[in-house]
Amino acid sequence: MERFDSLLEAAEFAAARCKSWSFATADERYDEQGLLVLAETSDSENPIDEDSFYVVSPSGAIGICENGEDIFWLFLSDAAPNEDLPLTYQAVPQIKFCPECDSPVYPGARYCAKCGIALRNT
Ligand SMILES: [Zn+2]
């Protein structure tokens, strides 16, 4: 599950996965354009706290996570209305190790911080 710092980013990502959503707590539906407009408005008028973030499920459902754990699902994907959505967010540890010196390297790092060799990102 991917995480995003703004609803617009989450909406754009979700739009690559499905084309319509229903609002989880009301009988409203959104198409791609409607969702993006709503997301932009929401980000500018009601930005989330620094430690909150949005998540997007594999089918394109969008949720908000306000304490780093519990997910409140906002938009359900019409592509998979019965998707089994998790209620908590668990960060997947993605620690890799340098092939040269075996020290841990951050995901996406291009060089090992310890020995300096170039890392291939797979
Ligand atoms: Zn190294």
Residues whose N, C-alpha, C, O or C-beta is under 5 A from the ligand:
A	BS01	ZN	C98 E100 C101 D102 C112 K114 C115 G116
